[in-house]
Amino acid sequence: MVEEHGPGILMAAFIVVVGLLMNPFAVQAEEFHWGFKKATNGEPPNAGAALESMIEQYGAIYKGKPDEKVAYLTFDNGYENGYTETILKALRDEEAPATFFLTGHYLKSAAPLVKQMIKDGHGIGNHSYGHPNMANLTEAGMEAEWKKFDELLFKTAGLERTVYARPPEGIFNDTLLKKGNELGYRHIFWSVAFIDWYADKPRGRDYAYNELMNQLHPGAVILMHTVSSDNAQALPDFLRDAKKAGYEFRSLDDLVMEYENINSAIR
């Protein structure tokens, strides 16, 4: 038996060693992919007992109160594709706050837009410096990703640091959430999302608008990607129509304050 599996074990060990030589911050670790059944009819989604318990343990958040028509806008920006100015204008016109989770590449390549986000009063979140699979990094590697981003953010826009983090592609594990907490980062996931990250595969304004309206629910944390022309086209009407339906848009600071108040009352 040992002889039969020996070559396979040696090859696996070789791959791990080569991987570590190429990236000393990489490890083979358990990972989870954030996901949930989409909300319908205004009913908030549920990520399942396992994921719910896991993120609750570390104070991570993906939705707000289920009995209040409040929504929270978040955008992931890996690179600029020409639509962020339109999105920022829609947010200004409707006085809707948002948080933009950026990467190091975005800070370097779209500094004027980052400064405009801050000028408009929006939050900046940490989407890592290089957009790796954060769950496959050592704790030192995780810290390096967040801090390298914050250092560049300070040089670019004068912000000292970020406090909200979001793992690339929603891949995470216990170590990531725990290490984030130790360094002062709270992970923010989401409860509304749809396929909108393919810049070369637009589906049109109606696709994005319908996804947003159909999934909207009290306490919604909405994820959109700014590379999508669909989102840029749909956002103005979505914001107006959500307000007509009784929704208010608030910041992640408001969401966290609400979360802390609820947990204080429980304790």
C-alpha positions as CSV (number, residue, x, y, z in Angstrom):
1,M,0.0,0.0,0.0
2,V,2.8,2.4,0.9
3,E,4.5,1.6,-2.4
4,E,1.4,2.2,-4.4
5,H,0.7,5.6,-2.9
6,G,4.3,6.7,-2.4
7,P,4.8,8.5,-5.8
8,G,1.5,10.4,-5.3
9,I,2.6,11.5,-1.9
10,L,6.0,12.6,-3.2
11,M,4.4,14.5,-6.0
12,A,2.0,16.3,-3.6
13,A,4.9,17.2,-1.4
14,F,6.8,18.5,-4.4
15,I,3.9,20.7,-5.4
16,V,3.5,22.1,-1.9
17,V,7.2,22.9,-1.7
18,V,7.3,24.5,-5.1
19,G,4.2,26.5,-4.2
20,L,5.8,27.8,-1.0
21,L,9.0,28.7,-2.8
22,M,7.0,30.7,-5.3
23,N,4.9,32.3,-2.6
24,P,6.2,32.0,1.0
25,F,2.9,33.4,2.2
26,A,0.8,30.5,0.7
27,V,-0.5,27.6,2.7
28,Q,-3.0,24.8,2.0
29,A,-6.0,25.6,4.2
30,E,-9.6,24.9,4.5
31,E,-11.7,27.5,2.7
32,F,-15.3,28.6,2.5
33,H,-17.0,30.3,-0.4
34,W,-19.6,32.9,0.6
35,G,-23.1,32.1,-0.8
36,F,-26.8,32.0,-0.1
37,K,-30.1,31.4,-1.7
38,K,-31.3,34.7,-3.3
39,A,-33.9,36.8,-1.5
40,T,-37.4,36.8,-3.0
41,N,-40.5,38.7,-2.1
42,G,-38.6,40.9,0.3
43,E,-37.6,38.0,2.5
44,P,-33.9,38.2,3.6
45,P,-31.7,35.4,2.5
46,N,-30.1,32.8,4.8
47,A,-26.6,31.6,4.4
48,G,-27.2,28.4,6.4
49,A,-26.5,27.6,10.0
50,A,-22.8,26.8,9.5
51,L,-21.8,30.0,7.7
52,E,-24.1,32.1,9.9
53,S,-22.5,30.7,13.0
54,M,-19.0,31.2,11.7
55,I,-19.3,34.8,10.7
56,E,-21.3,35.7,13.8
57,Q,-18.4,34.4,15.9
58,Y,-16.1,37.0,14.4
59,G,-18.6,39.9,14.1
60,A,-18.7,39.7,10.3
61,I,-21.9,41.1,8.8
62,Y,-23.9,40.4,5.6
63,K,-27.3,41.9,6.3
64,G,-29.1,44.2,8.6
65,K,-32.4,44.2,10.5
66,P,-35.1,42.2,8.7
67,D,-37.9,44.5,9.8
68,E,-36.7,47.9,8.6
69,K,-36.5,49.0,4.9
70,V,-32.9,50.0,4.9
71,A,-30.3,49.0,2.3
72,Y,-26.5,49.4,2.2
73,L,-24.7,49.9,-1.1
74,T,-21.2,48.4,-1.7
75,F,-19.1,48.1,-4.8
76,D,-16.1,46.0,-5.6
77,N,-13.5,47.7,-7.7
78,G,-10.6,45.6,-9.0
79,Y,-9.9,47.9,-12.0
80,E,-11.5,50.8,-13.7
81,N,-13.6,50.3,-16.8
82,G,-15.0,53.8,-17.4
83,Y,-18.3,53.5,-15.5
84,T,-17.4,54.7,-12.0
85,E,-18.0,58.4,-12.7
86,T,-21.6,57.6,-13.8
87,I,-22.1,55.5,-10.7
88,L,-20.8,58.3,-8.5
89,K,-23.1,60.8,-10.1
90,A,-26.1,58.6,-9.5
91,L,-25.1,58.3,-5.8
92,R,-24.7,62.1,-5.6
93,D,-28.0,62.8,-7.3
94,E,-29.9,60.5,-4.9
95,E,-27.8,61.3,-1.9
96,A,-27.0,57.6,-1.3
97,P,-23.9,56.6,0.6
98,A,-21.8,53.7,-0.5
99,T,-18.6,51.8,0.4
100,F,-16.1,51.0,-2.4
101,F,-14.0,47.9,-1.7
102,L,-10.8,48.6,-3.7
103,T,-7.6,46.7,-4.6
104,G,-4.1,48.0,-4.8
105,H,-4.3,48.1,-8.6
106,Y,-7.3,50.3,-8.4
107,L,-5.6,52.7,-6.1
108,K,-2.6,53.0,-8.4
109,S,-4.5,53.2,-11.7
110,A,-7.6,55.3,-10.7
111,A,-6.4,57.7,-8.0
112,P,-8.6,60.6,-9.0
113,L,-11.7,58.5,-8.7
114,V,-10.6,57.3,-5.3
115,K,-10.2,60.9,-4.2
116,Q,-13.7,61.7,-5.6
117,M,-15.2,58.8,-3.7
118,I,-13.8,60.2,-0.5
119,K,-14.8,63.8,-1.4
120,D,-18.4,62.6,-2.0
121,G,-18.4,61.1,1.5
122,H,-18.3,57.4,0.6
123,G,-16.4,54.8,2.5
124,I,-13.3,52.9,1.3
125,G,-13.0,49.2,2.1
126,N,-10.1,46.8,1.9
127,H,-10.4,44.2,-0.9
128,S,-6.8,43.3,-0.5
129,Y,-3.8,44.7,-2.3
130,G,-3.3,42.0,-4.9
131,H,-6.7,40.2,-5.0
132,P,-5.4,36.7,-4.0
133,N,-7.2,33.8,-2.4
134,M,-6.8,35.1,1.1
135,A,-7.7,31.8,2.7
136,N,-4.6,30.3,1.2
137,L,-2.3,32.8,2.8
138,T,-0.4,32.5,6.1
139,E,-1.4,34.9,8.8
140,A,1.6,37.0,7.8
141,G,0.5,37.0,4.2
142,M,-3.0,38.1,5.2
143,E,-1.6,41.0,7.2
144,A,0.7,42.0,4.4
145,E,-2.2,42.2,1.9
146,W,-4.3,44.4,4.2
147,K,-1.5,46.6,5.4
148,K,0.1,47.1,1.9
149,F,-3.3,48.3,0.7
150,D,-3.7,50.7,3.6
151,E,-0.2,52.1,3.1
152,L,-0.9,52.8,-0.5
153,L,-4.3,54.3,0.4
154,F,-2.6,56.7,2.8
155,K,-0.1,57.8,0.1
156,T,-2.9,58.1,-2.5
157,A,-5.7,59.8,-0.6
158,G,-4.5,60.5,2.9
159,L,-6.7,58.0,4.7
160,E,-4.9,56.4,7.6
161,R,-6.4,53.0,7.2
162,T,-9.5,50.9,6.4
163,V,-11.7,49.1,8.9
164,Y,-13.9,47.1,6.6
165,A,-12.5,44.2,4.6
166,R,-14.0,41.9,2.0
167,P,-12.1,38.8,0.7
168,P,-11.7,38.5,-3.1
169,E,-14.3,36.2,-4.6
170,G,-15.9,35.8,-1.1
171,I,-13.3,33.1,-0.2
172,F,-12.5,33.0,3.5
173,N,-11.9,30.8,6.5
174,D,-11.7,31.0,10.3
175,T,-8.1,32.2,10.3
176,L,-8.9,35.1,8.0
177,L,-11.8,36.4,10.1
178,K,-9.8,35.9,13.3
179,K,-6.7,37.6,12.0
180,G,-8.8,40.4,10.6
181,N,-10.3,41.1,14.0
182,E,-6.9,41.1,15.6
183,L,-5.8,43.8,13.2
184,G,-8.9,45.9,13.5
185,Y,-10.8,44.8,10.3
186,R,-14.4,43.7,10.3
187,H,-15.4,41.6,7.4
188,I,-18.5,42.7,5.4
189,F,-20.1,40.2,3.1
190,W,-23.4,40.7,1.2
191,S,-27.0,39.6,0.8
192,V,-27.7,40.8,-2.7
193,A,-25.6,39.9,-5.7
194,F,-25.7,38.7,-9.3
195,I,-23.3,38.0,-12.1
196,D,-22.1,41.4,-13.1
197,W,-18.3,41.1,-13.1
198,Y,-17.7,40.2,-16.7
199,A,-16.9,43.5,-18.4
200,D,-17.1,42.0,-21.9
201,K,-20.5,40.3,-21.4
202,P,-23.1,43.0,-20.8
203,R,-26.6,41.9,-20.4
204,G,-28.3,45.3,-20.4
205,R,-29.8,47.8,-18.0
206,D,-33.0,45.7,-17.4
207,Y,-31.0,42.7,-16.3
208,A,-29.2,44.6,-13.5
209,Y,-32.3,46.6,-12.5
210,N,-34.5,43.5,-12.2
211,E,-31.9,41.6,-10.2
212,L,-31.6,44.5,-7.8
213,M,-35.3,45.1,-7.4
214,N,-36.2,41.4,-7.2
215,Q,-33.6,40.7,-4.5
216,L,-34.1,43.8,-2.5
217,H,-35.1,43.2,1.1
218,P,-35.0,45.0,4.5
219,G,-31.4,45.1,5.7
220,A,-29.9,44.3,2.3
221,V,-26.2,44.7,1.8
222,I,-25.9,45.1,-1.9
223,L,-22.8,44.1,-3.9
224,M,-22.2,45.4,-7.4
225,H,-19.1,45.6,-9.5
226,T,-18.2,49.0,-11.2
227,V,-16.9,47.4,-14.3
228,S,-20.4,46.6,-15.5
229,S,-22.2,49.0,-17.8
230,D,-25.4,47.3,-16.8
231,N,-25.0,48.6,-13.2
232,A,-24.1,52.1,-14.3
233,Q,-27.3,52.2,-16.5
234,A,-29.6,50.6,-13.9
235,L,-28.4,52.4,-10.7
236,P,-30.3,55.7,-11.1
237,D,-33.7,54.1,-11.6
238,F,-33.0,51.5,-9.0
239,L,-32.2,54.1,-6.3
240,R,-35.3,56.2,-7.2
241,D,-37.6,53.2,-7.3
242,A,-36.2,51.6,-4.1
243,K,-36.9,54.9,-2.4
244,K,-40.4,55.0,-3.8
245,A,-40.9,51.5,-2.3
246,G,-40.0,53.0,1.1
247,Y,-36.3,52.1,1.3
248,E,-33.6,54.3,2.8
249,F,-29.9,54.0,2.0
250,R,-27.4,54.1,4.8
251,S,-23.7,53.6,5.3
252,L,-21.8,50.6,6.6
253,D,-21.0,52.6,9.7
254,D,-24.7,52.7,10.4
255,L,-25.0,49.0,9.8
256,V,-22.2,48.2,12.2
257,M,-23.7,50.5,14.9
258,E,-27.0,48.7,14.5
259,Y,-25.2,45.4,14.8
260,E,-23.4,46.4,17.9
261,N,-26.6,47.8,19.5
262,I,-28.5,44.6,18.8
263,N,-25.7,42.5,20.3
264,S,-25.4,44.7,23.3
265,A,-29.1,44.3,24.0
266,I,-28.8,40.5,23.7
267,R,-25.9,40.5,26.1
